[in-house]
Amino acid sequence: MQNDVWFRQLVWIDFRLALLFLMIIPLILLIWAYVQQVEGIQKLLTIYWRVSSLLAITVYLMIAQYPVSFISGLIGQILIPISLWFWVDLNDEIEYQPSGALKLFFTSWRWAVTVYSILGAIALIPFVGCAFSSNVGQNPGCRVWFEAPLVYKDYFHHNSRPAFLGFLGIVGLIVYVLYLTYFVLVKLGKQGRTATPQ
C-alpha cells in the first residue's frame, strides 16, 4: 500500500524544494541584507516571511490531517509571489540598488520562488477536493501530502500529539486570516502599493 500513489516522489521533492527555496535561502538572504544594511531587501523579505508563515501553519494543519490544510497551502502558494512583487516603492528601491552579489542572488531567488510558487499552486489545484473529503486520511492521493509533515513532527515534536499541533495550526490560521482581513480592508486602502506608510 505504500507505493500505491505514482506521484509520491514528486510530493517529497516538492517538500524538499520548499525547504530550500522558501526557508533556507530567504533566511540566508535576510541575514545578508541586514549585514549589508540593504533596507529595501530587508523590508521585502520581512513581508515575505509574514506572508509565507501560512505555509508553516499548513504544515501543522497537515500533521493533524485537517482537510483545510489543502486550501491554506494553495492560498499560501498564491500569496507568496504577490507579496514579492506587489510593493511599487520596494521594487523601485531594489531596482536602483547598486549591482552586487546580494542584489543578483536576491533577484534570482525572487524569480525562482515566483515560478516555483505558481507551479506549486497549479500542482495543488487537483487536490483541492481533499479539503472537502470526509475521509481525507483514507484517500491515498490526499494522504501522501501528510507524510512529510509527519516526518517533521517526528523530528521536532516527537512527544506532541498531532491533535495538539493541529490545534496550534488552527489558532495560527485564525490569527493569519484576521490579520490578512485587516490588511486588505483597512491598511491597503490607506497605503496602496507602498510598503512604507507615508
N, C-alpha and C positions, 0 to 999 in steps of 0.2 A: 504493500500500500504506500510505502514511502516514495516510490518512483512513479506514481500514477499521474503526476502533473508534468507535462512536457516542458513547461516554462519555468520550472523550479530554479534552474541555474541562472536564468535571466533575472529572476526576482532577487536572488542573492547577489548577483553582480550589481544590480541597482542599489541595494543597501550599501555595498562597499563603495560604490561611486559617490553615493550621498555622503558617506562618512568623509571621503576625501574632499569633494567639491563644496559641500555645504557646511562642513565643520572645521576640518584641519586647515585647509588653505585660507579661508576667511579669517581664522584666528591668527594665523601667521601674518597675514596682510594687516590686520588691525594692530598688532604689536609693532610691526614695521612702520605703519603710518604714525603711531604715537612716538616712536623713537625719532623719526624724521620730522615730526611735527607738521604733517600734511593734513590740514584741518578738513578740507573737502572730502578726502578719502575716509578720514576718521568718522565724520558725520554720516556719510553714506553707509559705511559698514556698521555703525551703531544702529541705524534704521534697519539695515538688513537683518541684524541679529534679533531685533524686536519682532520683525515680521516672520522670520524663519523659525521662531520659537514654536509656531504652530506645528511644525513637523516633529519637534521634540515632544509636544503634547500628544501628537498622533501615536508616537512610539508607546507611550504609557497607555493610551486607549487600546492599542493593539495587543499589549500584554494581557489585558483583561478580555480580549476578543470582543470588544464593543463594536457593533456594526457601524456606528457613526464615524469610526476611525477612517473609513474609506472616503467619506465626504471631507473630513478635515484634512486628510492627506492630499486630496485633489485640490482643495482651495489653497492649501499651503504652496503647492507647486505653481499655481496660477499667480498668487500674490508675490512670490519672490522676484520674478522678472519685472513685475510692475514696480516694486519697491526700488529696484536697481536703476530704473530709467525715468521715473516719474518726476523727479525734482529738477526743475529747469536751472535753478541757481547752482546746485551742486554739479550738474552736468557741465555747465559753463566753467565753473571753478576748476574741475578736473581737466577739462579740455585745454585750458590755458596754463595748466601746471607745466613747469619746465620738464622736458623729456628726461627720463631716467629709468632705472631698473624697476622702482616701485610702480611708477605710472604704467610701464609696459606690462608688468605682471598683473597689476590690478585690472587693467583694460582687458587683457587676455582672459583672466578669471571671470570678469563680468560677462563677456560674450559667451564663454564656455558654460557658465551657470544658466544663462538665458536659454541657450539651446537645450541644455540638459533638462531644465525645468519644463520647457514646452513639450519636449519628447516624453518626459515623465508623466505630465498631465494627460497627454494623448494615450499613453500606455495604461493609465489608470481608468480611463473612461469605461472600458468594457467591464470593469469590476465595480462600478457604482451600484449595480444591482445587489452586491453583497451587503450594502448599507441597509437594504430593505428586506433582507433574508432573516427569517425567524430562527433558522438553524445554521447560522454562519459558520460555527465551529465544525459542523459535519460536512460542509461543502468543500471538497479538496481544492477547488480553484480559488476559494476565498481563504481557506485555512493556510495555504502556502505563504501568504503575506504575514502571518503571525509568527513564523518560525524564527526569523532574525530578531525581532523584538524579544522573543522568549530567551534567545541566547544572550542578548543584552541583559535581561533580567537575571539570568544565572551568574553573570559576571559581576554586576554592580548592585543587585538587590537580592542576593541569594536567599536571605531569610525572610523576605517580604512576600506576602500573599498577593497574587495577581489582582484580586478584588480591591485591595487597598491601593495598589499602584494605579488601577483603573479609576478609583475614586479621586486620586490626585490629578489624573488626567482630565476628569470631568470638571473639577474645580478650576484647573488651568484653562480649560476650554471656555468655561463661563466667563472668567476674567478676561480672556482674549477677545471674546465676542463683545463684551461690554465696552472694552477699550476701543475696539475697531468701530463699533457703532457710534461711540462718542466722537472718534476722529472723523468719520465720514459725515456725520450730521452737524457737528459743531466746528471742529478745528479746520476742516478742509474748506469750508465756506469762508473762513476768516483769512487763511493764509494762502489758499490756492495751491499752486505747484511750487511754492517756495518753502524749502525745508527750514529756513531760519525766519521766525516770525519778525515782521517789521516793527 
